[in-house]
């Protein structure tokens, strides 16, 4: 039986508590929230499970060494003392990702280069041969994180970012990241026992993530590979066991998951992505204009949408957001409506509804707010501005 060891799951800002809850529900031990990350303990099988099942994790790291830095040269010297043959051999390929928050180093690319020098020099001195660099498809990927004077060296068990689920082939302008979409859906409290609507669905990412949550489908079941599959100690039998056990927990929701968009190209792309995810049975997508339609579901519904904002906005902002508020008031009674936007002043204030929650999140580098409107029927409607 493998022993438990420390791991770290990276996430987007604002989703630490959501990821921590996911980890606890999966069975992680000693879960501790950080900033854009959550630390936890688990064994090799749990590391496989975390990569397959976590919806809000960007990557899963396995720390192998931590040391203190006082000078630039300390990085090379400390890395030279690690027994690198435990993790790769001289014929393997590697890549290094670095992140730096320190006065000693200011450039993460430089840290990656110095770290690469230390590793290849180690092999050259000991074996007269050195591993090669392959930034696109390495055998082993390392993560170097420097926080002030502390350097942590980790194995990256995921490889490509876990937002690359494998189902999305068609996208529109500025598509929402799959991990962000899943996190937003989970923040609403959606669990598949409610009906779900995305009235500006774009390429369908929010709908697909909602359907996967509703049916308890592992987030990364469609991915073609993970970095740990190339590790020397990869246990194919154990991975297959974990994979199959997760598939057995899939359930079928009987609630509606509906999306629409006014652009024919968006509808086609969304339908194509839904097919790639094998979710046609659960998601209905139609060409409709949100501003001209009533809610397709009359009760127990959560509405989540990602309207145009920031760089992709080609509308009159005050008028557009006022239309959003008017449409929700007139056509979406008894609804919990959520939207994400970076247009705080010109946008949100013109919705004309009181927000019951505001959560700070980021869409790429854009600071956004994810806001909730509780829509009531009859006299409980409100037009008080947030």
PyMOL commands that set and color helices and strands:
alter all, ss='L'
color gray80, all
select helices_A, chain A and resi 16-26+44-53+72-79+84-86+108-127+178-187+205-214+227-230+236-247+264-276+290-292+310-312+317-331+348-350+378-380
alter helices_A, ss='H'
color red, helices_A
select strands_A, chain A and resi 5-10+29-33+37-42+59-68+93-101+132-133+140-147+150-156+195-198+257-261+283-287+301-305+335-341+357-363+366-375
alter strands_A, ss='S'
color yellow, strands_A
deselect
rebuild
show_as cartoon
